Amino acid sequence: MSTGTLLAIIIAIVVVVALVAVTVSLMQRRRHLRERFGPEYERTVGESDSRRAAERELKDREQRHDSLEITPLAPGSRDRYLREWDTVQGEFVDRPVHAVHDADRLVTSLMHERGYPTEGFEQQMKDLSVEHGRTLDHYRAAHDVETLSTRSQATTEQLRGAMVHYRTLFEELLSDGGRAQPARS
């Protein structure tokens, strides 16, 4: 076998190994993003021009999230939020629209105290997606109804559903390391 042939075989093997390494790396990155973001991964891919752009967006969200100082709540704060949730939930019977607005404000306040920026709904969604991707659909649904209610277009059943959705995110934000401290019903 000539030196040229041997060199061509070695180069071909190196190229194949490099392609396999790149493919494995991309698959691991994709799996990491899918696991971390849950349903938000597919949603972001579906709304993006390409999978690569979506994955870049999700990676940017991770980097921003890593720069935030997200902290668990002190026990006193957790108890205060639970009492406030009980008050908001009790308000629903007589004033459902106000209760939904108050639930939105309470969730935003809880996010802020945990260390999430609260500069706007879309940015809140992006920041929450890194750790709470599995509950974002609840937050979207609740926010949509809250928006409808400001125009007096939400039904009582929609308002009730919004409270359930807000409670799901509220409970998750109260949790610390997966050890949830559920809101009292």
Secondary structure, DSSP 8 states (H G I E B T S, - for coil): --HHHHHHHHHHHHHHHHHHHHHHHHHHHHHHHHHHHTHHHHHHHHHSS-HHHHHHHHHHHHHHHHHS------HHHHHHHHHHHHHHHHHTTT-HHHHHHHHHHHHHHHHHHHT---S-HHHHHHHHHHHHTTTHHHHHHHHHHHHHHHTT---HHHHHHHHHHHHHHHHHHH-BTTB------
